[in-house]
Amino acid sequence: MAVPPRLKAQWFKPEQAKNPAQTGSAIAFIAWRVASHTIKRLREAGFDIDAGPAYFGVLRELLVFLLAGADRIAYARLGGEGRTPFTTTLVLRAAELLDENESDLLGPLADGGSYADRFIEQFNVLSGHYAEFGWSDGEGPDFAFTRYLGHRLEPLVPEKDRRWVLDQVMAAEVPEAVAMLRKAMDGVFSSEPRRARRESMSGE
């Protein structure tokens, strides 16, 4: 069983004000870590996801799913006014991370375009699809929201894995990924000061 990565629970000092754009940038990195961890779990479960284009194809789909979820969580916390700068920065920062990594590992696109622009276009299209599904603040994604991700991943894995990936995603990967995302976002959005390390260890 893969051990979840330790995600930074509090990104800002207690006295620092957190604007939606700053928070969106922090969540983009968290989503990247969660998506990468999910691919690691899929590999450990026996799914063949080769390094290279196949890896980044799966990574992009997982990122879109997680960013769409983060957008819903942010709307519940920030309202419509704060949601726009949050999600804009969230998607742009995730696109930057993809562009840096895909450019380094795969080289430039043949058409001269950017990996960042390609991801932003993908997000804009698929976020409209995810908008048709439910995500509650208490329960997370509904059945259709999760199932759509599984269907998106099916053509990206080898044929031998396609009949299993939907069940694996719905039963194992999405619950863990969403739990990691929500826990990390709780920490990022928290305004409570951290307890002193000595106090938390001594129980005083």
Number of C-alpha atoms within 10 A of each C-alpha: 6 11 7 15 11 9 16 12 16 19 19 18 12 13 9 9 10 17 11 22 18 17 21 30 19 22 28 26 16 22 27 21 19 26 24 19 20 23 20 15 18 19 13 12 12 9 19 17 20 12 10 11 14 14 16 20 15 21 21 19 21 25 24 25 25 23 24 25 26 23 22 22 22 23 18 13 14 16 12 12 10 15 20 18 16 25 25 15 20 26 25 18 20 26 22 18 17 22 19 13 13 19 15 10 12 12 9 14 11 7 6 7 10 18 20 21 14 13 22 17 12 14 22 12 12 16 17 11 13 21 13 10 14 16 20 12 14 7 8 19 22 12 12 14 21 23 17 16 19 22 14 14 19 17 14 18 19 14 11 10 16 17 12 13 20 20 13 15 21 17 12 13 20 22 14 16 21 19 13 20 23 17 13 23 24 15 17 21 19 16 16 11 11 12 9 8 8 9 9 10 9 7 6 6
